[in-house]
């Protein structure tokens, strides 16, 4: 069980990087181009930008190199570099799909960009990242649940830190 959890944690590192990168590297035109959904509300909102999406996925994919090295140090879980980069792309893309889905749901609920949505903000990105990873590797369910719980706590802590550093407007 510990081996499965550690392997999933390592394979998920690109999702963490991809999820955090837009806070620093984002900005520019919104993904939804300011368009509204059929309910008249923004599709995603002004905080979800093309630069954030592209930089987030790119930073996540680049994290595939350290993932390769970490897995090589753990021979039971070693994978070729091209597979690590592919898995990094899947995890990073999944994280952004989860984040966008969360924003879409928040807009449908009438919440403004940046408004807190407990659980939606903290876990949807990692759930989707794990889901995308599961398209290519077998995922242990207990390891996935543990990672989601761990990620929720880390997400809260990272947001508070980003707020204190002036990188975010709100500590959530």
Buried (B, 14 or more C-beta within 10 A) or exposed (E): EEEBBBBBBBBBBBBBBBBBBBBBBBEEEBBBEEEEEEEEBBBBBEBBBBBBBBBBBBBBBBBBBBBBEBBBEEEEBEBEBEBBBBBBBBBBBBBBBBBBBBBBEBBEEEBEBBEEBEEBBBBBBBBBBBBBBBEBEEBBEEBBEBBBEBBBEBBBEBBBEBBEEEEBEEEB
